[in-house]
Amino acid sequence: MGMARDGRPGAPRGGLRQPRRTTAQLRVNAARVVGGLNPNAAVNDVILEAAKAEVRYRNGVTLPANAERLLADARREGARHSTDLARNLASANIDRPKGAAAHHIVAHGDSRAFPSQELLFGWGIAINDVDNGVYLPRFKKSIVTGMPDAIKHSVLHTGLYHLEVYARLVDIDQGAEHSQAGREALRGIKTQLLDGTFPYRSGDGA
């Protein structure tokens, strides 16, 4: 099993990865640890979740990972985060429109985004995860089909922008079990970036 560029485990070769233990061994161990629950049902749940995780991987959604590892990857010198994000967007069938740039909602290389990064990684969401990305018109004069109101990428990274992103995320509980709430907040920001209503300039939202 290889490693993808965003620090998540690489896709298994030849379909779903083989389990480390046989199903029979899983059932024996499950009988020891699940108490009064049905061990067969518990094992089936494990297998089903593994299959769901593989589908998420192939759709550009990063698997839960150690927060420190995600942090190290986000700040890794020489990383091609925009390329990796574009690849994950493509995996989710989101194509790059002509004249658009891949934008990280929680930025990867700006110290003003570090507090938001810590929240992101606490949910097990990598910097190049599809839910942390959106295509925006690259420059102030860029006209992109289907994005008449989207905020331009070249002017977006202001102090107010980073503060607003943090404000949308900070009240969500930490831990992988709350990752879906984190993802929903990122998607809400994405929607506002595309419709031009996300605050990033003084006076926005006043």
C-alpha positions in Angstrom: 0.0 0.0 0.0 1.5 3.3 -1.1 1.1 6.8 0.3 -0.8 9.6 -1.5 0.6 13.1 -1.7 -1.7 14.4 1.0 -0.5 12.0 3.6 -3.4 9.5 3.4 -2.8 5.8 2.7 -2.5 5.1 -1.0 -5.2 3.3 -2.9 -4.8 -0.4 -2.8 -3.8 -2.2 -5.9 -6.3 -4.4 -7.5 -9.4 -3.3 -5.6 -10.3 -3.4 -1.9 -7.3 -4.0 0.4 -7.1 -7.5 1.8 -8.0 -7.6 5.6 -5.1 -8.2 8.0 -7.2 -11.0 9.6 -9.5 -13.4 8.0 -13.2 -13.0 8.6 -13.2 -16.0 10.8 -10.5 -14.5 13.0 -12.4 -11.2 13.1 -15.5 -13.1 14.4 -13.5 -14.9 17.1 -12.0 -11.6 18.3 -15.4 -9.9 18.1 -16.9 -12.5 20.4 -14.3 -11.5 23.0 -14.8 -7.8 22.9 -18.4 -7.0 22.0 -20.0 -8.3 25.1 -23.7 -9.0 24.7 -23.8 -7.8 21.1 -24.0 -10.1 18.1 -20.4 -10.7 17.1 -21.4 -11.6 13.5 -23.2 -8.3 13.2 -20.3 -6.4 14.6 -17.9 -8.0 12.1 -20.3 -7.2 9.2 -20.3 -3.6 10.4 -16.5 -3.5 10.3 -16.4 -4.9 6.8 -19.1 -2.6 5.6 -17.3 0.5 7.0 -14.1 -0.6 5.3 -16.0 -0.8 2.0 -17.5 2.7 2.5 -14.1 4.1 3.4 -12.7 2.8 0.1 -15.5 4.4 -1.8 -14.8 7.7 0.0 -11.1 7.4 -0.9 -11.9 6.9 -4.6 -14.1 9.9 -4.5 -11.4 12.2 -3.3 -12.4 12.3 0.4 -9.4 11.7 2.7 -9.6 9.0 5.3 -9.2 9.9 9.0 -5.6 10.2 9.9 -3.4 11.3 12.7 -3.7 15.1 13.1 0.1 15.6 13.6 0.7 13.8 10.3 -1.8 15.9 8.5 -0.2 19.0 9.9 3.2 17.9 8.8 2.0 17.2 5.3 0.3 20.6 5.0 3.4 22.4 5.8 5.8 20.1 3.9 8.3 22.1 1.8 8.1 21.3 -1.9 4.5 20.0 -1.7 2.3 20.7 -4.7 -0.9 21.2 -2.8 -2.8 23.0 -5.6 -2.0 20.0 -7.9 -3.0 17.5 -5.3 -6.2 19.4 -4.5 -7.1 19.5 -8.2 -6.5 15.8 -8.5 -8.9 15.1 -5.6 -11.5 17.4 -7.1 -11.2 15.5 -10.4 -11.6 12.2 -8.4 -15.0 13.7 -7.2 -15.9 14.5 -10.9 -15.4 18.2 -10.4 -13.5 19.4 -13.5 -11.4 22.6 -13.6 -13.3 25.3 -15.6 -11.2 27.3 -18.0 -9.7 30.4 -16.2 -10.3 28.9 -12.7 -7.8 28.1 -9.9 -8.1 25.4 -7.2 -8.7 27.2 -3.9 -8.1 25.7 -0.5 -10.8 26.9 1.9 -8.5 26.4 4.8 -5.2 27.6 3.3 -2.1 25.5 3.4 0.8 28.0 3.5 -0.5 31.0 5.3 0.1 31.4 9.0 -3.2 33.2 9.4 -4.8 29.8 8.5 -2.9 27.8 11.1 -5.7 27.9 13.7 -8.2 26.7 11.2 -5.8 24.0 10.1 -5.7 22.6 13.6 -9.5 22.3 13.6 -9.5 20.7 10.1 -6.9 18.1 11.1 -8.6 17.4 14.4 -11.5 16.0 12.3 -9.1 13.9 10.2 -9.6 16.0 7.1 -6.5 16.6 5.1 -5.5 20.0 3.5 -6.1 18.6 0.0 -9.4 16.9 0.8 -12.2 17.6 -1.8 -14.3 19.3 0.8 -11.6 21.8 1.5 -11.4 22.8 -2.1 -13.3 24.8 -4.7 -12.6 26.2 -8.1 -12.8 30.0 -8.3 -12.0 32.5 -11.1 -8.2 32.9 -11.0 -7.8 36.7 -11.5 -9.9 39.8 -10.9 -10.6 40.0 -14.7 -11.2 36.3 -15.2 -14.6 35.4 -16.5 -15.5 31.8 -15.9 -18.6 30.1 -17.4 -21.1 29.2 -14.7 -19.4 31.3 -12.1 -20.9 34.8 -12.6 -20.8 35.8 -8.9 -17.9 33.8 -7.6 -15.2 35.6 -5.6 -11.9 35.9 -7.5 -9.1 33.8 -6.2 -6.4 36.4 -6.5 -8.0 38.8 -4.0 -9.5 36.4 -1.5 -6.8 35.7 1.0 -7.3 38.6 3.3 -7.1 38.7 7.1 -10.9 38.9 7.3 -11.2 35.9 5.1 -9.1 33.7 7.3 -10.9 35.0 10.4 -14.3 34.2 9.0 -13.3 30.7 8.0 -12.1 30.1 11.6 -15.3 31.6 13.0 -17.4 29.1 11.0 -15.3 26.1 12.2 -14.3 26.8 15.8 -17.6 25.9 17.5 -17.7 22.4 16.0 -16.5 19.7 18.4 -13.2 18.1 17.6 -12.6 14.4 16.9 -13.1 12.2 13.9 -16.6 11.5 15.1 -17.5 15.1 14.3 -15.8 15.2 10.9 -19.2 15.3 9.1 -20.2 18.5 10.8 -16.8 20.0 9.8 -17.3 18.9 6.2 -20.8 20.5 6.2 -19.3 23.8 7.4 -16.7 23.7 4.6 -19.4 23.0 2.1 -21.3 26.0 3.4 -18.3 28.2 2.9 -17.8 26.8 -0.6 -21.4 27.8 -1.5 -20.9 31.3 -0.3 -17.6 31.7 -2.2 -19.3 30.7 -5.4 -22.3 33.0 -4.9 -20.1 35.9 -3.8 -21.5 36.3 -0.3 -18.6 35.1 1.9 -17.0 38.1 3.8 -13.4 38.8 2.9 -13.3 42.7 2.7 -13.9 45.3 5.3 -17.6 46.1 5.3 -18.8 42.7 3.9 -21.8 41.5 5.7 -22.5 44.9 7.3 
